[in-house]
């Protein structure tokens, strides 16, 4: 990923927060001609010794045969993003651009075949998205119909070797332009642009 020094995100807490808030990402593994890509929700387990990203995909997915121990892979998570108009700057002769945040997790895969561990992985993913419900749904693994689905998916753990983070938020602009940009984003009716303005502060 092309990351000019002024857009480089090095704050690990900010990187973790982006992944936690935007867990639907992309898993990429090199294929013969182009990378194989699957879009899927993933779970980050942040750890001082090594971060881990967990997920699963359909066994029928051609990507599944590439989930092998020791295979390099890349997980990508996109955060806030919005179109930026030249009209929003103080200085003239500007051009349109796009401000955004994105994180790349480079690592090594481990295939998860152990059934109890696989169930735990799926329970974690479910909890991520059900925990705010009054009556959260939880898998009943004693239900044969539900437990049978384990045979149709494959689990994985991506052991993160290093992170790449990019926050392109106008840091290369003059202060007057940055302030004007934030003001325009804040006046927008788009909630994403409001959040982007908050992130720039």
N, C-alpha and C positions, 0 to 999 in steps of 0.2 A: 504494500500500500504506500502511495506517495504521501509523505507527511512532512511538510515544511516545518522547520523548528518552532515557529510561532504558533502552530496548530497542534503540536504534539501534546498528548494528554499523558502525564506521568503519575498522576495521583491515583494510586491503586484503589482507594476508597471510592473515588468517582467512577472508575472503571467497573468495579463491582456493582455499584448502585445502578449504572446504566444497564447492566445485564439483568439484575434483579427486576428492574422496572420494565424491561423489554425482552422477556424470555423467548419470544418467538423469533428464531434466527435461522441461519443456514449452516448446514454441515457440508463441507467440501472435502473430497478425497480425489487425488489425481487418478484420472482414467488414461486410457491409451491415447486418446486424441484431445479430449477436453476434460476438465474436472467434472466428476459426478456430484450433483448438488441435490440436497433434500431440504425442504423448508419444514421446520418442526419446532415445537416448544422444547426447551432444555432447562435443566436445573443446575444452578451454580452452587457448589459447596466450596466456599472460601476457606482456605487453610493457610496458616503461616508457612508451613513447609512446602505445600504444593496445592494449588487450586485444582478442582476437578469439575468437569461439566458432564452431566448425565442426561441421557435421553434414550429414545427407542424409535424404531421405524418398522414398517411392514416387511415381513419376510418375503413377500411377493415383489417388493421394490428391488430392482436390479442393484441398487446401491448396497443392499444387505450383505451380499457376498464379499464386499470390500471391508466390512467391519471385522478386522483381524487384529489380534494382539501385535503390538509393536508397529502398526502402520501409521505413518504421519497423516495428520488431518488438520483442518482449519474450521473453526466455528466463528461465524460473523453475526454480530448483533447491531442493529441500527437503532439510534435514539431519536431525539428530536431533530426535525429538519423543516425547512421552509424556504420558499422562493424569496429572494431579496431584490427589490426593484431599485434601479438607479435613481428614481425619483425621491428615494428616502434619504439620500445623502446631502450634506451641505455643499461639499465640493462638486463641481460640475465635471462633465466628461467621464462619467463612470459607466459601467456596463452591468447588465444583470448577472446575478450569481445565485448560488444556493448555499445556505448555511446549514450545517448538520453536525451530528455527533455519531461516531461509529467505533466499534471495538472489534478487533481480531484476536482470537485466542489460538495460538499455535501449540500443537501438542501431539501426543502419541495415544493411540486408541488401545482400549482393552475391551474385548467382547465379554458381555455378561450372559452366561448360560446358566449359572446357578439359580435355581428356581426361587428359593427364599430371598436371595439378594435382588433378583429381578422384581419380585413382589414389593420389596421395600422401595426400590426405585420408582415403581409405578405409584405407590402410596405417596411418596414425596411429591411427585409431579401433580397428583390429584390435590394434595393438601395445598400446594401453591395457589391453586385457582378456585378452591372450594372453601378455604378457611374463613372467608368473610360472609358466608351464607348462614342463615339462621339454623338450617339443618343440612350441614355439609354432606355431600354424597361421598361414600367410601366403598371401595371394592369389597365385596363379600367373597373371599377366596374359597369358601366352602361351597359356593354356588358353581356347579359344574359348567354351566354355560359361560360364566365369566372366567373361570380358571382355564377353560379350554382355549380361550383367546391368547393365552401365553404362548401357545404353539404357533401363532400366526405373526409374531413380532420378534424382533431381536433388540436386545439392550446393549448400550455401550457406555463407556466412561472415557472421556478425553482428559488425559493428564496434561494440564497446561504447563508448557515449558517456558513460554513467554507471551506477554500481552503486547499488542499494538493499539494505542488509542489515539483518536483524532477528534478534536473539537474545533471545527472551523466556524468561529463565531465573530469574525470581523476583527480579530486581534491585530491584524496588519493595517487597519484603518486609523486615520487621525482621530483624536478624542472627540472632536466635534461631530465627525461622521458616525462614530460609535454611539454617541448620545442620541443623535437624530434617529439612527436606525432603531435603537431600543424604544424610543418614543413612538415610532410608527408601529412597531410590533405590539406594543402595549395597547394601542388604540384599535387594533384589529379585533373583529368579532370571533376570530379563530382561536380556540383555547390553546392549540399547539404553539401558535405564535406568542401568546402570553407567556407560556412556560419557557419558550426560547429566550424571551426578553429577560425573564428572571434568572436564567442560567448565565446570561451575559453580565450580570451585576457582580 
